[in-house]
Amino acid sequence: MHPVTVDAFSSVPFGGNPAGVAVFDDKLPEEAEMRRIAAKMGYSETAFILPLGGNRFRIRYFTPVEEVPLCGHATVGSFAYMLKTGLVREGESYVAQTGAGDINVDIADGLVWLDMAEPKPLAFLNDTDSAALAAAYGISAADMGKLKPAISNSGLADIMLPLKGAEVLADLKPDMDAIAKLSKKLDVTGVHAFTIEKDALHCRNFAPLYGIDEEAATGTSTGALTYYLYKHDIIKPNETNLFIQGEAMGKPSRIYSRLSINGESVRIRVGGSGCVRE
Protein backbone atom coordinates (compact mmCIF):
# COMPACT_ATOMS: atom_id res chain seq x y z
CA MET A 1 0.00 0.00 0.00
CA HIS A 2 0.97 3.64 -0.31
CA PRO A 3 2.27 4.83 3.09
CA VAL A 4 0.33 7.56 4.86
CA THR A 5 1.26 10.18 7.43
CA VAL A 6 -0.37 10.12 10.86
CA ASP A 7 0.17 12.90 13.39
CA ALA A 8 0.24 10.96 16.66
CA PHE A 9 -1.05 12.50 19.89
CA SER A 10 -2.98 15.10 17.89
CA SER A 11 -6.49 15.50 16.49
CA VAL A 12 -5.42 18.06 13.88
CA PRO A 13 -2.99 17.86 10.94
CA PHE A 14 0.61 18.87 11.64
CA GLY A 15 0.15 18.73 15.41
CA GLY A 16 1.75 16.10 17.60
CA ASN A 17 4.52 13.82 16.35
CA PRO A 18 4.29 12.56 12.74
CA ALA A 19 4.94 8.97 11.70
CA GLY A 20 4.70 7.07 8.46
CA VAL A 21 2.27 4.12 8.47
CA ALA A 22 1.92 1.34 5.89
CA VAL A 23 -0.30 -1.77 6.15
CA PHE A 24 0.31 -4.87 4.00
CA ASP A 25 -2.02 -7.81 3.32
CA ASP A 26 0.20 -10.86 2.79
CA LYS A 27 3.76 -10.11 3.81
CA LEU A 28 6.00 -7.20 4.66
CA PRO A 29 8.43 -5.91 2.02
CA GLU A 30 12.09 -6.81 2.06
CA GLU A 31 14.11 -4.93 4.66
CA ALA A 32 15.91 -2.82 2.06
CA GLU A 33 12.56 -1.71 0.62
CA MET A 34 11.20 -0.76 4.05
CA ARG A 35 14.34 1.25 4.70
CA ARG A 36 13.93 2.98 1.32
CA ILE A 37 10.29 3.84 2.06
CA ALA A 38 11.18 5.15 5.52
CA ALA A 39 13.93 7.34 4.07
CA LYS A 40 11.51 8.73 1.49
CA MET A 41 8.89 9.48 4.17
CA GLY A 42 11.57 11.31 6.16
CA TYR A 43 10.00 10.98 9.61
CA SER A 44 11.79 9.82 12.73
CA GLU A 45 9.98 6.48 12.33
CA THR A 46 7.77 4.71 9.80
CA ALA A 47 5.73 1.67 10.88
CA PHE A 48 5.17 -1.34 8.61
CA ILE A 49 2.17 -3.43 9.68
CA LEU A 50 1.13 -6.98 8.86
CA PRO A 51 -2.18 -8.32 10.26
CA LEU A 52 -1.58 -11.81 11.70
CA GLY A 53 -5.21 -12.72 12.30
CA GLY A 54 -7.36 -12.39 15.36
CA ASN A 55 -6.20 -9.46 17.44
CA ARG A 56 -2.48 -9.61 16.57
CA PHE A 57 -0.38 -7.42 14.31
CA ARG A 58 3.28 -7.60 13.40
CA ILE A 59 4.86 -4.14 13.35
CA ARG A 60 8.38 -3.22 12.27
CA TYR A 61 9.74 0.29 12.71
CA PHE A 62 12.33 2.01 10.54
CA THR A 63 14.08 5.33 10.86
CA PRO A 64 15.45 6.78 7.62
CA VAL A 65 18.66 4.80 8.21
CA GLU A 66 17.94 1.73 10.35
CA GLU A 67 15.38 -0.51 12.04
CA VAL A 68 14.47 0.14 15.68
CA PRO A 69 12.67 -2.36 17.94
CA LEU A 70 9.81 -0.11 19.07
CA CYS A 71 8.40 3.38 18.66
CA GLY A 72 5.56 4.57 20.88
CA HIS A 73 4.23 7.43 18.77
CA ALA A 74 4.39 5.34 15.59
CA THR A 75 2.39 2.62 17.38
CA VAL A 76 -0.26 5.16 18.37
CA GLY A 77 -0.29 6.41 14.79
CA SER A 78 -0.58 2.87 13.43
CA PHE A 79 -3.61 1.95 15.50
CA ALA A 80 -5.22 5.35 14.94
CA TYR A 81 -4.97 4.72 11.20
CA MET A 82 -6.33 1.18 11.54
CA LEU A 83 -9.20 2.48 13.68
CA LYS A 84 -10.11 4.96 10.96
CA THR A 85 -9.94 2.32 8.22
CA GLY A 86 -11.83 -0.36 10.18
CA LEU A 87 -8.97 -2.80 10.78
CA VAL A 88 -9.42 -2.37 14.53
CA ARG A 89 -12.50 -1.42 16.52
CA GLU A 90 -13.44 0.76 19.45
CA GLY A 91 -13.60 -1.12 22.76
CA GLU A 92 -11.32 -3.96 21.67
CA SER A 93 -7.84 -5.06 22.81
CA TYR A 94 -4.96 -5.98 20.52
CA VAL A 95 -1.36 -7.17 20.60
CA ALA A 96 1.42 -5.52 18.62
CA GLN A 97 4.24 -7.98 17.97
CA THR A 98 7.38 -5.80 17.90
CA GLY A 99 11.12 -6.17 18.08
CA ALA A 100 10.86 -5.26 21.76
CA GLY A 101 8.28 -7.97 22.46
CA ASP A 102 4.50 -8.03 22.56
CA ILE A 103 2.81 -4.71 23.37
CA ASN A 104 -0.77 -4.66 24.68
CA VAL A 105 -2.93 -2.07 22.93
CA ASP A 106 -6.45 -1.01 23.92
CA ILE A 107 -8.84 1.14 21.89
CA ALA A 108 -11.09 3.08 24.26
CA ASP A 109 -12.91 6.40 24.05
CA GLY A 110 -11.41 7.03 20.62
CA LEU A 111 -7.88 6.81 22.01
CA VAL A 112 -5.09 4.29 21.50
CA TRP A 113 -3.68 3.08 24.84
CA LEU A 114 -0.27 1.41 25.18
CA ASP A 115 1.18 -0.38 28.19
CA MET A 116 4.46 1.03 29.47
CA ALA A 117 7.14 -1.07 31.14
CA GLU A 118 6.94 -1.58 34.90
CA PRO A 119 8.48 1.58 36.42
CA LYS A 120 11.80 1.48 38.23
CA PRO A 121 12.41 3.28 41.55
CA LEU A 122 13.07 7.01 41.29
CA ALA A 123 16.70 8.13 41.50
CA PHE A 124 16.98 11.71 42.75
CA LEU A 125 19.81 13.88 41.44
CA ASN A 126 22.53 14.94 43.86
CA ASP A 127 23.26 18.64 44.42
CA THR A 128 26.08 18.74 41.86
CA ASP A 129 23.99 17.22 39.08
CA SER A 130 20.97 19.34 40.00
CA ALA A 131 23.11 22.46 39.68
CA ALA A 132 24.43 21.28 36.31
CA LEU A 133 20.86 20.63 35.17
CA ALA A 134 19.74 24.13 36.17
CA ALA A 135 22.74 25.69 34.43
CA ALA A 136 22.01 23.71 31.26
CA TYR A 137 18.61 25.42 31.04
CA GLY A 138 19.58 28.88 32.27
CA ILE A 139 17.41 28.66 35.38
CA SER A 140 17.94 28.94 39.13
CA ALA A 141 17.18 26.36 41.80
CA ALA A 142 14.21 28.52 42.80
CA ASP A 143 12.72 28.07 39.31
CA MET A 144 12.31 24.36 40.08
CA GLY A 145 9.89 25.03 42.92
CA LYS A 146 9.41 22.54 45.75
CA LEU A 147 9.84 19.30 43.79
CA LYS A 148 13.29 17.87 43.10
CA PRO A 149 14.66 16.55 39.79
CA ALA A 150 14.90 12.77 39.56
CA ILE A 151 15.48 10.01 37.03
CA SER A 152 12.30 8.08 36.27
CA ASN A 153 12.04 5.05 34.00
CA SER A 154 8.98 3.26 32.63
CA GLY A 155 10.73 1.91 29.55
CA LEU A 156 13.34 4.61 28.95
CA ALA A 157 15.14 6.64 31.62
CA ASP A 158 14.70 10.41 31.63
CA ILE A 159 15.45 13.21 34.07
CA MET A 160 12.21 14.74 35.34
CA LEU A 161 12.75 18.51 35.63
CA PRO A 162 10.02 20.19 37.72
CA LEU A 163 9.39 23.88 37.12
CA LYS A 164 7.30 26.31 39.13
CA GLY A 165 5.27 27.81 36.30
CA ALA A 166 4.37 27.94 32.61
CA GLU A 167 6.44 31.08 32.08
CA VAL A 168 9.60 29.34 33.28
CA LEU A 169 8.85 26.37 31.00
CA ALA A 170 8.33 28.61 27.97
CA ASP A 171 11.46 30.67 28.65
CA LEU A 172 13.93 27.80 29.04
CA LYS A 173 17.25 28.42 27.29
CA PRO A 174 18.56 24.90 26.69
CA ASP A 175 22.27 24.37 26.14
CA MET A 176 22.08 21.23 24.02
CA ASP A 177 25.75 20.30 24.47
CA ALA A 178 25.45 20.58 28.26
CA ILE A 179 22.21 18.57 28.27
CA ALA A 180 23.79 15.84 26.13
CA LYS A 181 26.84 15.72 28.42
CA LEU A 182 24.71 15.40 31.56
CA SER A 183 22.46 12.81 29.87
CA LYS A 184 25.49 10.69 29.00
CA LYS A 185 26.92 11.02 32.52
CA LEU A 186 23.64 9.91 34.13
CA ASP A 187 22.85 7.27 31.46
CA VAL A 188 19.47 8.75 30.50
CA THR A 189 17.78 9.43 27.19
CA GLY A 190 17.15 13.08 27.96
CA VAL A 191 15.25 15.59 30.08
CA HIS A 192 11.49 15.94 30.48
CA ALA A 193 10.66 19.40 31.85
CA PHE A 194 7.18 20.01 33.23
CA THR A 195 4.94 22.35 35.15
CA ILE A 196 1.67 21.59 36.92
CA GLU A 197 -1.11 23.89 35.70
CA LYS A 198 -4.85 23.89 36.39
CA ASP A 199 -5.82 22.51 32.97
CA ALA A 200 -3.07 19.89 32.57
CA LEU A 201 0.59 19.04 32.97
CA HIS A 202 2.58 21.08 30.44
CA CYS A 203 5.83 19.52 29.24
CA ARG A 204 8.88 19.91 27.02
CA ASN A 205 11.23 17.06 26.10
CA PHE A 206 14.90 17.32 25.14
CA ALA A 207 17.13 14.45 23.97
CA PRO A 208 20.13 16.01 22.19
CA LEU A 209 22.33 13.02 23.09
CA TYR A 210 20.28 11.10 20.50
CA GLY A 211 20.01 13.92 17.98
CA ILE A 212 16.61 15.20 19.14
CA ASP A 213 16.94 18.77 20.39
CA GLU A 214 13.22 18.92 21.25
CA GLU A 215 10.31 16.56 20.60
CA ALA A 216 6.62 17.42 20.30
CA ALA A 217 5.22 14.25 21.90
CA THR A 218 7.05 11.64 23.98
CA GLY A 219 4.99 8.71 25.25
CA THR A 220 7.72 6.95 27.23
CA SER A 221 8.59 10.16 29.08
CA THR A 222 4.91 10.73 29.83
CA GLY A 223 4.81 7.30 31.46
CA ALA A 224 7.92 8.11 33.49
CA LEU A 225 6.45 11.44 34.59
CA THR A 226 3.20 9.74 35.57
CA TYR A 227 5.14 7.50 37.96
CA TYR A 228 7.17 10.43 39.33
CA LEU A 229 3.97 12.36 40.09
CA TYR A 230 2.33 9.29 41.61
CA LYS A 231 5.27 8.87 43.99
CA HIS A 232 4.80 12.52 45.00
CA ASP A 233 1.08 11.91 45.65
CA ILE A 234 0.10 14.31 42.86
CA ILE A 235 -1.39 11.69 40.52
CA LYS A 236 -3.88 9.19 41.93
CA PRO A 237 -4.52 5.63 40.72
CA ASN A 238 -7.31 4.98 38.22
CA GLU A 239 -7.57 8.59 37.06
CA THR A 240 -7.02 9.89 33.52
CA ASN A 241 -4.27 12.50 33.35
CA LEU A 242 -3.69 15.02 30.55
CA PHE A 243 -0.24 16.17 29.42
CA ILE A 244 0.27 18.90 26.83
CA GLN A 245 3.59 18.94 24.97
CA GLY A 246 4.97 20.58 21.84
CA GLU A 247 3.54 24.07 22.39
CA ALA A 248 6.98 25.70 22.14
CA MET A 249 7.41 24.00 18.74
CA GLY A 250 4.02 25.07 17.40
CA LYS A 251 2.97 21.39 17.38
CA PRO A 252 0.68 20.98 20.39
CA SER A 253 0.16 17.39 21.52
CA ARG A 254 -2.34 15.92 23.94
CA ILE A 255 -1.08 12.82 25.72
CA TYR A 256 -3.05 10.89 28.33
CA SER A 257 -1.97 8.48 31.04
CA ARG A 258 -3.55 6.13 33.53
CA LEU A 259 -1.90 4.40 36.48
CA SER A 260 -3.30 1.41 38.34
CA ILE A 261 -2.08 -0.69 41.26
CA ASN A 262 -2.38 -4.45 41.61
CA GLY A 263 -0.72 -5.55 44.84
CA GLU A 264 2.88 -4.37 44.51
CA SER A 265 2.66 -4.10 40.72
CA VAL A 266 2.25 -0.71 39.03
CA ARG A 267 0.68 -0.55 35.58
CA ILE A 268 1.06 2.62 33.52
CA ARG A 269 -0.69 3.19 30.20
CA VAL A 270 -0.18 6.08 27.83
CA GLY A 271 -2.81 7.04 25.29
CA GLY A 272 -3.58 9.44 22.51
CA SER A 273 -5.40 10.00 19.27
CA GLY A 274 -3.95 10.31 15.79
CA CYS A 275 -4.83 12.49 12.82
CA VAL A 276 -4.47 10.83 9.42
CA ARG A 277 -3.40 13.40 6.86
CA GLU A 278 -5.55 13.29 3.73
N, C-alpha and C positions, 0 to 999 in steps of 0.2 A: 504494500500500500504506500501511498504518498505520505510522508511524515507530516505531522501537524505541530503547531506550537500551542502549548498550554501554559498560561500564566498561573502558577501554583500559589496558593494562599491569597488569591485575589478573585473578586467577582467582576472585575472590569479589565479590558485589554490593556496590556503594558503596565499593569500593577504587579506586585508580587515578584516571584522569581521564575523566569521562563525556563521551560524544558521542551525538548523535542520528544514526540511520542509517535511510535509506529507499531501497529498491530498486524500480525501475519497469521494466515489460516493454517498452513500445513507445517512449515518449519521456518526457523530463523535464517536469515542470510548468512553467508560465510563471514567470518570475523573481519576480514579485510574490507568487505562491503559495508558492514556496520560502522567500521571506523571511518570509511569514506563519507557515509551519510552523516555521521555525527560531526565531522569536520565541516561539511557543507552547511549544516544547520547552524553551527557556530556557538551553541549554548554551552554552559558549563557541563551539562549532561544531556544525553538523549537516551530514552528508554525504548528497548525493543521487546515486544510482548508476544508471547505465544500461548494461547489458551490450551490448557492440558485436559480439559473436561472437568465436569463438576464445578467445584469452587476454587480451582487451582490455576495459577498462571505462572509461567516461566518469564522472568524479566531479567534482561541483561542491560547494563548501563555503560555507555561510552562517553568519555570526554572527547574533544577533538583529536586527542593523541593516543589515548589508551583506555582500556576497560577498567572500571572500578567495581567493587563488589556490591555496593549499595548506594543509593541516593534518595534521601527522604523527600525532597521537593519534587523530584521526577516521579516518585511513586505516587504522591498525591496527584500530580498532573496526569499520570497514567490512568488511575481509577476515576478521576473526574471526567476524563475523555470517555472511558468505557461506560460510565454512568449516563452520559449524554447520548451515547450511541446505542444503549440498550444491552451492552455485553454484561453489565452488572446491574443490580437492582437495589433500590432503597430498602433498608431494613435487613439486608443480608450480610453475612460474614464470608470472607475470602482469605486465601493464602497466596502470598507472593513468594515464589521460589526464587531466591536470589543467590548471588555469590557469597553473601554473608549469612546464609541460612534462610529458613522459612520465616516470613514476616506476616503476622496476623493483621488483617485489614477489615474494618467494619465500615459500612455505609449507613449513616444515621443522620437524620435532620438535614439532608442535603450536603453533608460534610464527609470527607474521607478521613478515617481515624486510623493511625498507625501505633502499634505498640513500640515503646522505647525499651532499651535494655534496663535491667534492674539497676537502680542507682547505687553508686559507691558512696561511702562516707565522705562528708565535706572535709576539705583540707584548707584551713584558713591560712592566708599569707602572713609571713612574719613582717615585722616593722620595716625591714630593709626592702623587701619586695613590694610592700604596699607603697612605700615612698617612691620606688622606681615606677610603679604603675601610675601613680598620680602625676609624676613628672612626664611620663610618656603621653599623657593627655592634656597637659597644661592646666591641671587643676590642683587645688589644695586638699588637704585631709578633710577640712571642713565641708568641702563640696560633696563628700561621700555620705554625709549625714551620720546617722547612728549605726547603720549596718556596716559590717566589715567585709572586705573582698575575700572570696574563697574560691577554690577550685571545686567544681561540681561536675559529675560525670554520669550521664544516663545513656551512654553509647560512645560519646566523644567527650574528652575533658576540655573544659573552658574555664577561664577566670570569670567569675561573676563580679561585676563592678557596680555597686550600688551608688546612686546619685540622688541628691536631695531635691531635685526639681527638673521640670521639663526644659527650663532655660539652660541649665548646666548641661543637660544631655545634648541639646541643639548646638551649643557653643563649644563642644569639645574640639580640641586642636590636636588630633592624633599624629604622633611621630611614628610613622610606620616602621622605620628601622629599629627604634627602641622597643616597639611592641613585639616585633618579630624576635628580637634578642631575648626579651623577657619570656616570650612564649616558648622558645627553645630551651631556655634555662629551666623552666618549670614543667616542661614536657606536656604542653597543652596545645590545642588547635588554635586558640585565639582568645579574644576577650569579648564578653557579652555585657554591654553596659545597659543599665535600666533605671527607670524611675517609676515610682508607684503614684499613679494619678487616679482621680475619681472615676474616670470612664474605663480605664484599662491600665495594664502595664505597658509602658512605652520603652522600646529597646533599640539599640544599635549594635551590630556585630562586626568585629574586625578580625581578620585572619591573614595578615600580610606574610606570615611565615610560609603559607601555602599559596601565595600569589593572589589572595583576595583581600584587597584593601578594606572594602566594606561590602556587606551582603544585605539584600533587601528582605530576605526571609530565611530563617535558619531553624529548622524543626528540632534538630538534636540539641541545640542550645536552649530552645524553649523548654524541652524536657528537663534539661539540667537546671534551668532557672526555676521551674516548677518545684523541683525537689528542694532547692535552696530555700525558697519561700515557705515551703511546708515545714522545713526544719526550724524556721523562725516563727512559726505559728501565724503566718500571714495568709497562706493558702490552706483551706480545709479540704479533707477528703470528700469525694463524691460531688464536688462542685465543678462547674464549667468556668474556666478562666480565659480571659481575652488578652492577647498580647498584640500590640501594634508595632510594626517594624518597617523600616524602609522610607520613612517620611523624609529624612534628610537627603535621600537620593531621588525624591520625586516618584517613588514606586511604593506607595503604601500597601502594606500586607496585614492581613488579619489572621492570626494564628491562635488556635484554641488548645487548651490542655485539660486533662482530667486526671486526678490521682485517686487511687483507691488502695485500701489496706486489707490484706488477708493474712491474719496472724502476724508474722514478722516480715511478710513479703510486701513490697511496695510495687504497685503497677502504675506506670505513667503512660498515658496515651496523648498523642499530639494530632490535631485535626485541622482541616482547612478545606476550602473550596478550590475550584480551578476554573479559569475562564479559557475556553477554547477559542482561539483566534479564527475568524472566518476568512 
